[in-house]
Amino acid sequence: MNGLELPAEFLERIRDLESGRAVPPVPKHAATVLLLRDRDGLEVFLLRRVSSMAFAPGAYVFPGGGVDARDAEYAQPGTDFTAWGEVFGADEGTARALVCAAVRETFEEAHVLLAGQSPEKIVEDTTPFEADRLALLDRTHSLAGFLDAHGLVLRADLLRPWGHWITPVIESRRYDTRFFVAALPEGQRALDVSTEADRVAWVRPADALEQVGRGEMFMLPPTIAMLTSLTTYGSVAEVLAADHRFAVHQPDAKIIDGVPYLVLPDEASHQYGA
């Protein structure tokens, strides 16, 4: 079994769920983006969450977060959200919200904007939009309102679906997260602007996994799995052209010989010594 031993306090939680005494919370839709660049080989952008965060404090993560209700408001033509929904196993509205959340969160947390003046163009300098980014953060602006105000078009074609993870039922905070990959647009820079992070880094996936193994980085299983999936590629172009298997993972919690375990898929387990 590939598993991660859990603290003893999860024993009662697992028993309550198995007996029906407890009901798991409904997971919140979320979107996360693996920003990629070619530098010292293929590199991916990571942020370390501040220690005060309620969810995954101190963990290295990719830019992303929960879907906002207004993310589904984007209505400019040119993106087939029904096709995205077929990939995601979601309806058109949910797919629209997920793609828009991926673009919004990447802009909010890394100052990288996957949008342009037309379906063929991409913004090269996001500096003039700093006030808009802050307005998105405090929710005084919606993504659709921001893009419309500046005559920008969302570039969903720059994203590729890459993974789907659902938080285990034992957790009190649960997310139904779709992972995307995207190249860092030419002319843009990923910046350390997230209020939820205290450190950012561009790192080769294999190097990041080695640091996790040495205890120098802490990551949740989905992050480890996504990094593992990138280790077979040598460039951004190879990733974007890959015929990647989009699979859904939801780790399961079990009690084995009186010990609580989180059962993990192979690609997320090896860094935990499973």
Disulfide bonds with the S-S distance in Angstrom:
none
